[in-house]
C-alpha cells in the first residue's frame, strides 16, 4: 500500500519529472504527464486491490 501511495503521489505531483526519465521529447512529456495525472488515482486503487485480493470468504 505504501509503494502504490508513493507512486500515486509522484504521478500526481511531478509527472513531468517522471516522464523526463523516459524521454526528452517535449510533446511526449506533455502528453505522458497528463496521462500519469489521470492514472494516479488508479495506482492508489491498485494498492488497495492488491491487499484485498488474497482475501476470500470461506
C-alpha positions as CSV (number, residue, x, y, z in Angstrom):
1,X,0.0,0.0,0.0
2,X,2.9,2.3,0.8
3,X,4.5,1.8,-2.6
4,X,1.3,2.4,-4.5
5,X,0.5,5.5,-2.4
6,X,4.0,7.0,-3.1
7,X,3.8,6.1,-6.8
8,X,0.3,7.7,-7.0
9,X,1.6,10.9,-5.3
10,X,4.6,11.1,-7.6
11,X,2.4,10.6,-10.6
12,X,0.0,13.4,-9.4
13,X,2.6,15.9,-8.2
14,X,5.6,15.5,-10.5
15,X,4.6,13.6,-13.6
16,X,6.8,15.7,-15.9
17,X,9.9,14.7,-14.0
18,X,8.8,11.1,-14.2
19,X,8.4,11.4,-18.0
20,X,11.8,13.1,-18.4
21,X,13.4,9.9,-17.1
22,X,11.9,8.0,-20.1
23,X,12.1,10.6,-22.9
24,X,13.4,14.0,-23.8
25,X,10.7,14.8,-26.4
26,X,8.7,17.8,-25.1
27,X,5.4,16.7,-26.7
28,X,5.7,13.2,-25.3
29,X,6.4,14.6,-21.8
30,X,3.3,16.8,-22.0
31,X,1.1,14.0,-23.2
32,X,2.5,11.5,-20.8
33,X,2.3,13.8,-17.8
34,X,-1.4,14.4,-18.3
35,X,-1.9,10.6,-18.7
36,X,0.1,10.0,-15.4
37,X,-2.1,12.5,-13.6
38,X,-5.2,10.6,-14.6
39,X,-3.7,7.3,-13.7
40,X,-2.5,8.4,-10.3
41,X,-6.0,7.6,-8.9
42,X,-5.8,4.1,-10.5
43,X,-2.3,3.5,-8.9
44,X,-3.8,4.2,-5.4
45,X,-6.8,1.9,-6.1
46,X,-4.4,-0.8,-7.4
47,X,-2.7,-0.8,-4.0
48,X,-6.0,-1.4,-2.2
49,X,-6.9,-4.2,-4.6
50,X,-3.6,-5.9,-4.2
51,X,-4.1,-6.0,-0.4
52,X,-7.7,-7.3,-0.7
53,X,-7.1,-9.8,-3.5
54,X,-5.9,-12.8,-1.4
55,X,-8.9,-12.4,1.0
56,X,-11.6,-14.9,0.1
57,X,-14.5,-15.9,2.3
58,X,-14.9,-19.5,3.4
